[in-house]
Amino acid sequence: ARRKVPLDLKGASGNAVLASGEIAYDDTRGLRAGNGETAGGDVLLAEKLAPVSILKKLPRVRWDELLAGTISPSVDLTGWYREALDEYQGQTIYIPKMLMHPRKTWFVWPGTKLLFDPGCVMRANTADWIDSGIEETLAGETRPDVGFLIANANWDADEILDSSIQIIGGKYIRDDAGAGNQGHAIMMRRVRGVLVDNVSVENGWNATAFLGCRDTIVTNSYAHNVRNCGFDAWE
């Protein structure tokens, strides 16, 4: 059974006790809970739903290449990745040990947990990133995004709309650490409740870049050869 959390239970002090096996959800803030747990308040919820593998949405003809780490950087799976993130939003999305060459940003919805196998690698090159839809203003100059690997879905909102986003595990490598590279591995803007745990980042501008976020945790993570800041947070 599913039922929406009533409007008066969306505040920081509100809560809804659920019956066994019931799932409550809040479309605005992406909260999820179940099995007699409590939903409500601006909290980073513990995982309640069984993980779903991202492979379920990827073309089977590419599975062997992905899992063996032999897939070519020229293979663009952007549409399949984004479809998985959209369809499985609010759940734990499991990414098994495989090599990916993302060509556009992964947008993560509220209440979503990306659970990367420790051996999973996202590898990207700025030259592959075209028209991703994000613009960054640096030193008064606005330029197209050159490749944020992961960002929250409502990154361009003027207020906090996203919450309870978790990114666990994985290795993120940029092959273009030279001059002019401004890309971040993980970018979060105006999110309440972010957990980044056990990630490894090589090259790029920032490993994590948080702007206007609340209740954020970055732990057990590693950044090597980043050009600006390993783990950055701005108000």
Salt bridges, closest charged atoms under 4 A:
GLU22 OE2 - ARG3 NE 2.71
ASP26 OD1 - LYS10 NZ 3.70
ASP27 OD2 - LYS4 NZ 3.09
GLU37 OE1 - LYS48 NZ 3.75
ASP42 OD1 - ARG29 NH2 2.86
ASP42 OD2 - ARG192 NE 3.52
GLU65 OE1 - ARG62 NH1 2.94
ASP76 OD2 - ARG103 NE 3.71
GLU83 OE2 - LYS57 NZ 3.04
GLU87 OE1 - LYS57 NZ 2.82
ASP128 OD1 - ARG103 NH1 3.79
GLU136 OE1 - ARG189 NH2 2.12
GLU141 OE1 - ARG143 NH2 3.31
ASP175 OD1 - ARG123 NE 2.88
ASP176 OD2 - ARG174 NH2 3.52
GLU202 OE2 - LYS171 NZ 3.21
ASP215 OD2 - ARG192 NH1 3.58
GLU235 OE1 - ARG214 NH1 3.23
